[in-house]
Amino acid sequence: MARPSTMNVVLIFSLSFMIMLSEFAIQSEGMSDYRSRSGKLSPNQRVQWRGDSGLQDGGDAGIDLTGGYYDAGDNVKFGFPMAFTISLLSWSNELLNALDAIQRGTDYLIKVHTQPNVLYGEVGDGNSDHACWQRPEDMTTPGTTYKIDEQHPGADLAGETMAPFAAASITFVPMDSNYSAQLLTHARQVYDFASLHRGQYQNSIPGAQKFYSSSGYELLMEDKFGDFYATAAQYQKQAEQFICNCLQKGDGNFHKTPGGLLWLQPWNNLQYTSTAAFVSAVNTKYIEKSQEKVGCPGDQAEPSELIAFAQSQAGYILEANPNNISYTVAYGSRYPTHVHHRGASIVLIKNGSAPVPCNQGYGLWLNRDAPDLNVLHGTIVGGPDRQDGYVDARMNYQQAKPTTINTAPLVGLLASLA
């Protein structure tokens, strides 16, 4: 039997992958994090097992901070990952399904940016929240608010929040030019805030450090064009180095599992995998348009290599892996059924069940061996270990915990590959 050519192998993989994407689009209820929404929910809410929650958020500060998203299966609204989530969704081409999710996030970000130099970065406390296992609708933990301001700066949080304001301002231009202009105004104000008041946000909001710490920040100064372009060129070089390491053609190649998954750390690894694949898919379009290549050490990376990498990672997440399991809940024949998520594991609140007390939820629901009572359609769990191993257990929070920062990059990735 003749050995198939590389072109034929790529074509066969591409056709199989497109079939996989089509099946995903049909079977999934969508990946816009309906299950993580906080505040008043629409009657048309896709995830019917969720209800209103956090309706008093911001009350301790005398402002309305309802809405937005919880970061994962917890009941805390962390500003750092939420800003990242909305920024990535805004980069997605899947606008028909993502637009509502983006605006829910940007509406909330407008609320938390109460003054040019004031930004609320957290509602709720991670430590007290983790002492309870409750549905968000039953939440008894305090929704304490935390902010950064001139005396308590956080340039990294402000800069991260600028990104979704700026990206979404572009997204909304065709649909609502006034809203787009409002977002751009907030983006400029938050940028100025970050530029004038430096510091890492976890020093001003210490409770966030344990959950979503920042490694630092660097701001481009728009009034120094020479420095701006020089720094932009440096970022481009860093981005190319990152892509080369993903493709195993760099000076510091990232680890890949025996099954081919990009693997960076044991805790919630798929957030990095999906983001790296999304970056590769997006860069492919720019490289093809400019007819350039990625300059890797001693070699160059073709656009076809970038897209093949992106396809391989998306395929792995969706089911093409040694375990033959989809790490996207409710997609495929096998997927995680014991997700580390409070709302998914507890009996449907709309069935008239009594509220779940704070600490009783651990014994009643977290430690149950039975599958989740409520299905998290379209969510992405943390994923396998460095040897492709995965344990489908609710207590396995490193691998079984879903977050918005896992799902958002995959929305853009799949839209780019469709």
N, C-alpha and C positions, 0 to 999 in steps of 0.2 A: 504494500500500500504506500503510495507516494506521501511524503511528508508535506503538510499544508504550508504554504508560504506565510511569512509574517503578516502580509496584507490580509490574507484570508482569515488568519487567527483573529486579527483586530476587527475585521468585519463581522465574524461570527460572534465575538464578544460584544460588539456594539449592538447587534441585533438582539441578542439575549438580554442585554442591559436595558434596551428600550422597552422590551416586553415587560421586564421587571418594573420599570418606572410606570408603565401604563397600569399594571396591576395594582401598584401602590396607590396611584391616584384614585382608582376605583374603590379600593377596599378601605382606605383611610378616611376618617371623618375630617381630616385636616390637621395641620401642625401649627396652629396659631395659638397654642397654649391656653385654650379655653378653660382647661382644668385648673390653671394656676391663677385665674383672674380673682381679683379682690374687689370689694365694693358692691354696688348694686349691679345685678346681672340682668341682661335683656331677657324678655320672655322667649326670644328666639335662640337663646343660648344653646349651642350644639350639645354640650355635655349636660344632660338633663339631671344628672345626679348631684350637681353642684347647686348651691343656693347663695344668697347674699351673705357677705361677711365683712368685717372690718368697717362697719358703718360709722363708727365713732373716731376713726383714725384722724389724728391732728387735733383732737379735742383738748389735749393737755396744753397745746400751744395756741389755742383759740383760732385755728384755721382748719380748712377742709383739705385733708390729705387722703380722702377715700379714692378708691380706684387703683389702677396699676396692676402689678403682678407679684405674687409670692415667688421666691426664687426657685423653689423645688417642691418637695412634699411637705415642707415646713409652712409655718404661718407668719413669716417675717418678710417684710418688703425691704430688701437691700438695694440701695441705689446703684451701686457699682455694677453688679451683674445685670440689673434691669436696663441700664443705659447701654451696655454691650448688646443685650438681646435686641433692643429696638433699633440700634444702629445696624446690626446684621440683617434684620428683617427689612430695613429700608434699602439695603443693597440688593435685596432679592428682586427678581423679575416676576415673581409670583404675586403680582399686585392684587388681582381680583380677590384672592383668598387672604392675603396678608394685610391689605390696607386697613381693615377694621382693627386688626391686632396692633398695627403700628400706631394708629391714632389713639387707641386706648392707652398706649404707653406714652405718647407725646403729650396727650392731655394731662396725664399724671405728672410728667416732668415739668410742665408749665405750672402746675399747682405747687410743686416742691420748690420751684425757683421763685420765691415770694418777693425778693428784691434783687437788684443787680448783683449785690455781693452777699446774698444769703441763699443757701441751697440746703434743703433737708435731704439727708443721705440715708436715713434708715427710719423705719417705723416698726416698732417691736424690738424685742431683745432675744438674740439667739440662744443665750444660756437658759433663760426662763422658758422659752418656747420648747427647747429640747428636753426639758423636764416633764413635758406633757405629750401625750399622744391623742390629739383631738382633731375632729374635723374643723376646718376654718370657721364653719357656721356655729360651732360650739365654743369657740376660743374664749378662754377665761384669763389668758395671760395679758399683761398690760401692753397696749399699743403705744409705748413711749416713743416720742419723736427725738431725733438727733440731727444736728445740723452743722454745717461749716459756715463761717463768716469771716470778717476781716481779722478778728481776734483769734479765731480758731480755723485756720485755712486748710485747704485740701485741694491743691492744684491738680492732683491726679484724678480725683472724683469730678472736679469741675471740668477738666479736659475730656474725661470720658463722657460726661453728660453733654458737652458741646457736640460730640460726634453724631448722636441721633438727632439733635436739633438741626444740624447742618444737612445731614443726609436726608432726613424726612422733609426738609424744606424743598429739596429738589423733587422728591417723590410726589409732593402735593401740588406742584406748580400747575399741571394740567387740570386738576380737579377743583382746587380751591386756592386761588392765588393770594387771597387775604390771609388764610391760615398759613400758607407757605411763608409769607412775609413775617407773620408773627413768630414762627419758629426760627427764622433767620435772625430776628431781633434778639431772641433769647440766646441763640448760638453766639452772637457777637458779645453780648453782655457776660455770658459765662466764660468766654475766652478771655475777656479783659480781666475778669475776676481771678482766673487762674494765673494770668500773667503778672498781676500786681501783688498777689498774695500767695506766696509759695509755701509749700509744705505738704507732707503726706497726710491723707485724710484720716488714717487710722490713729494718728496722734491726737486728732480732734474728736474722733468717734472711736474710742478704744475698743468698744464691744465688737466692732466689725473686723478687727485684726484676726481673730480666731477663725473667722469664716471666709472673708473675702479681703485679704490684705493686698496691698499694692506694693510692687517691687520698685516703684519710682516713676519718674515722668521726665519728659523733655518737651519744651514748647518751641514752636517755630515763631519767630517774631516777624509779623507781617510788614513792619515798617523798615526792616533792614533786608532789602531784596537780595543783596549779595549773599548775606548769611542764609536767607531763606532757600535760595536755589542750591547753595552748597550743601546745606543740611538735607534738602530733599534728595539730592543725588546720593548722599550717604545712606539715607533710608532705602533708596532704590537698591543700592548695593547690598544692604542687609537683607532686604526682601529676597534678592536673588540667591544669597547665601542660604537663606532659610529653605527656599525651594530646592536648591541643589542637595541640601541635607535630607530633605524628604525623598528625593529621587535616588538617594544613595550615591550621589556623584559629588559630594562636598567634602570639606575638610573635617567635618564633625557630624557624620551621618547619624540620624536618629535611629533608634532601635526599631526593628520590625519583628513582629511575632512570626513563628514558623508558618502561620497561615497568611502572612502578608499585611497585617494591620500595623499602621504606624502607632507606636506605643511610647509614651513619654513618662507616665507615672501611674501608680496603682490606684489613685483616687480619681474616679470619674474621668477616665482617660478619653472617652469618646468626644468630649468637648474640644480637645486638642486635635483629634483626628478629623472631625467634621470641619473645623475651622481651617486646618491646613489644606484639606481637599478643596474647600471652597476658594481659598486664596489661589490655589493652582488653577482651578477652573476659570476664575475671573481673569487671571493674568494671561491665560491662553488667548483670550480674545484680544487683549491689548498687543500681545506679541505678534499674533497673526496679522493684525491691522498694520503694525509698524514694520512687518517683515523682518523682525529681529529674532534673536535667540537668547536664551539665558546663558550667561557666561559662567560655567562651573569650572573649578580648578582642573586644568589640563584637558578640558572638553567643553562642549556646548550642549545644552538641552534643547531639543526640538519641541515645538508646541504639541506635537502628538504624544510626547512623553508626559507632559504635564496633564493632558486630558486623560491619558491612560491611567495615570496615578489617581486622579480624582475619581474616575470610574471604578477603579479597583477598591478604593476605600468606601465609596457609597455602596458598592456591591457587597462588600464584607458586612457592613452595618445592616443591610437589608436581608441577608441570608446566605450569601456566597462565602461561607467560612467553614473551617473544619468541624464545627459543632452543628452545622446546618440549622442554626437558630437565628432568627431575626432579632436584632437588638432594638427594633422599632416595635413597640407594643401593638398587638392586634394586626400586624402584617405578617403574612406567611403562615405556614402550617405549624411552626413552633416559634414561640416567643416568650419572654418573661411573664410569669403569672403571679409572682410574689414581689411586687415592686415596693420599694421603700418610700411609701407615700401615704400620708395619713388619710386623706379623703378617699383614696382608692380602696383602702383596706377595711374601712368601717361601713357598717350597714347604711343603706341609703336614708338620708335624713328626711326625705319627702314621704317616706313610708310611715311617718308619725312616731319614729323612735325617740326615746328620751335622750336628752343631751348626754354626751360622754364626759364624765368627770376627768379632770386633768390627768392624774396618775393611774386611773383605772384602765385607761386605753391601752397601756402596755400589755397588761395581762389578758385583756379581753380581745384585742385586735392585732397588735403588733406581733405577738408571739404565736398567733394561729398558724397551723400548717396548711390550712385550706387556701386555695387561690384567692386573688383579689375579688371582692364583691362588685367593684365598679371598675370598668376597663378604661385605661388611659390611652385611648386610640391615638396613635401617631407620636407618642412621646418616645424619647431616646433615653435608655438607661446609661449607667456609667460604663458598662462594657467589660470585656474579658481582661485577664491578666497578661503578662508578657509572654506566656506560653499558650495563649488562646483558651485558657481555662475560665469557666464561668459557673458560679454557684447561684442558682435561682432561689434565693432565700431573702425574706423581707428584712431580716437583721443584717444582711450583707450590704450595708450602706455604701461601701466603697464601690461596689459594682452595680448594685440594683437601684441606686438613687437616680431619679430623673430630675433634670434641671432645665430651665429655659435656655441656658447657654449651651446645652447639648443640641437642642432642637433647632434653634434659630439659624445656625450656620448650615444645617442640612436642608432647610427650606431653600436657601439660596443655591446650595450645591445642586440639588435635584432640579431646580428651575434652570440652572445653567446647562445642565446635561440633557434636558428634555428636548 
